[in-house]
Amino acid sequence: MKPGKIRITASVLFEGEQMPVSGVIEFESKPADHTLIYNEKEAALIPLSTQSADKAVKVKSAEDIAREQKQSAENALRLKEVEKQQADFGEQR
């Protein structure tokens, strides 16, 4: 109902070492030009957090996402090094 910045973070539920990195998208909403159909009582029934298998989903901080991105970049560098070593030894096709 209130225009402003909206920030959405997406990440996998069950984390592992070889997982996709969390993503963040941010955009700005604008005020509506027309009358909105909205019922506060109905909106109050909508849960504000996601539950999965009786466990609360952990909200990741900006530091957590930065750490994931750094780990992903380090893994990519290691992979490039292994590819280079394989090419040097004639193992790559």
C-alpha positions, 0 to 999 in steps of 0.5 A, spaced: 500 500 500 505 504 501 510 506 495 518 505 496 523 500 495 522 493 495 528 488 496 527 480 495 532 475 497 532 468 494 536 462 496 536 455 496 533 452 502 538 446 504 545 449 503 551 445 501 558 447 498 556 446 491 549 450 491 547 456 487 549 463 490 543 467 493 541 473 489 538 480 491 533 484 487 531 491 489 526 495 485 522 501 487 514 501 487 510 507 485 504 510 488 497 507 484 494 512 479 487 508 481 483 506 487 485 499 490 481 494 492 484 492 499 481 489 505 486 489 512 482 483 515 484 479 509 491 481 509 492 480 516 491 472 514 497 472 510 503 470 513 509 474 513 514 469 513 515 462 510 515 456 514 517 449 511 517 442 514 516 446 521 522 450 521 523 457 520 526 460 514 533 463 516 533 470 513 540 472 510 544 478 512 548 482 507 554 479 510 551 472 509 550 474 501 557 477 500 560 471 504 557 466 499 559 470 493 566 470 495 566 463 496 563 462 489 568 466 486 574 462 490 571 456 488 571 458 480 578 460 481 580 453 484 576 450 478 580 454 473 586 452 476 584 445 475 582 446 468 589 449 467 593 444 470 589 439 466 591 442 460 598 443 462 598 435 462 594 434 456 588 431 460 583 436 457 579 434 451 
